[in-house]
Amino acid sequence: MGNGKCPSCYSRRISIFYEKRQVPAHSVLLFPSRDEAINYVRGDIVLGFCQKCGFISNVAFNPELHEYSERYEETQGFSPTFNAFSKKLAGKLIEKYHLRNRDILEIGCGKGEFLTLLCQMGHNRGVGFDPAYVSERHKSDLKDGVRFIKDFYSEKYSHYKADFICCKMTLEHIYETAEFVRMVRSSIENRLDTVVFFQIPEVTRILKDCAFEDIYYEHCSYFSPGSLGRLFRRCGFHVMALETDYDGQYLMIDGIPNNGTPSPPLPEEDDFRQLSVLVERFPKKLEKKTLKWKTLIKKIYADGKRAVLWGSGSKAVSFLTTLDIHDEIEFVVDINPYRRGTYMAGTGHEIVAPEFLKQYRPHLVIIMNAVYKDEISGDLAKMGLNPEILSL
């Protein structure tokens, strides 16, 4: 748990600006019963803003509450929209860093989809680390070209060397961020041409849009371009690129080990003043936005109309628990077949397949991520449904 120091720069100048007590410690575990989902272990979210480096962290985070196992169902790989993004990103990285017949290491590889893409498209060799990897679902025909280790990446695996180290949507789950990035740098040793690529949620958008659905227990670390760039530079990397993608939701950094001389900041890193203002305004914006959603959902329910959420991942758990929504919404839809028939952490909402809506015929569909609006609208139209659609 937090010790009063910023996990990124070790400053003690941390100001608290958001608190949410007793939220589910996991959002995407598969719960076979409503009771288990409702009674799953909970933790507190207390977000602190570092007045020195701009890093935002959950100072009440307790990693011992976490369970990353085979029932951790995080994949977005059933969405054509997401798969198109992943394929485009893999192709871009292969071309940019000449990743052909190279060794690739992925930290937090999930179900292995992206590492497999990199290896298939570039004829590379890969090794991925993730305790939630499920071998039965790996459909690659690469045989000896890619392998997976069901464990967290740590110093004991530093003997695995690579030309390219990838870490997508994992650093935000790690509290001791500086410690972790330094460990990665140490594992590279003197291979100064090794490229590292990290992808994480972008916090400036979360603050600006008051995207409370993107604040949940698994995510204990929140980065802007500035705080991310400063972290990597302090930990021995030359920062080559910082950019956002996926409708501004993802922040990505490219770096290589430096030779002891820190690289100068990129223009994108000059965001501390903006972050300070956004943090200060966040509580009032949150109060206004949550009231708006509560009022809308309660009115739908009072009018005898049916509303569903589309997307049963972490955003949905945060949306339901932050708004304290229970009977007002009965079902949550998901295209991932592994999630169907299970229940949402914290609230116990049942997760159903899209086809269920043919008989349920909702009046309102609330999409948990606007980037999927066209995809979901098309799915609804194919089923002959024309409900009102709202997106977060």
Number of C-alpha atoms within 10 A of each C-alpha: 12 14 10 14 14 27 23 27 19 15 14 14 14 22 14 16 15 16 14 15 12 14 21 26 26 26 24 24 24 22 21 15 15 17 14 16 24 18 13 17 16 18 21 19 25 18 23 25 24 24 17 15 20 27 26 27 29 26 24 20 23 18 16 8 14 15 14 16 15 17 16 19 21 17 15 15 17 12 14 12 17 15 15 12 13 18 15 12 16 22 16 13 16 19 12 9 12 11 23 17 12 17 20 25 24 25 23 24 27 26 26 27 19 21 25 27 18 24 25 19 14 19 17 21 23 24 23 28 24 23 20 23 25 18 14 7 10 13 11 14 10 15 8 8 16 21 17 22 15 18 17 17 19 13 12 9 12 15 9 12 17 21 18 21 24 20 19 20 18 19 23 19 18 18 25 17 22 19 14 18 19 16 16 20 23 15 19 22 12 12 14 14 13 19 21 24 17 20 21 24 25 23 25 22 17 20 21 16 15 24 19 19 20 23 25 25 29 25 24 25 28 26 21 27 26 21 22 25 26 23 23 24 20 16 23 22 27 23 24 15 14 21 14 17 14 12 9 15 17 17 23 20 19 21 22 23 24 18 12 9 10 16 16 11 15 15 10 13 15 14 15 18 9 12 22 14 12 19 20 15 15 20 16 10 17 17 11 12 15 16 12 11 14 16 10 12 20 14 13 16 14 11 9 10 15 20 24 20 22 25 21 27 21 23 21 24 28 22 22 20 19 18 16 13 16 13 11 19 18 15 26 24 23 19 20 20 11 12 25 19 14 19 27 31 34 26 21 22 24 22 24 22 17 18 13 11 17 12 7 12 17 17 16 18 23 22 23 23 17 14 17 18 19 11 13 21 16 13 14 19 11 10 12 12 16 15 17 11 15 14 14 16
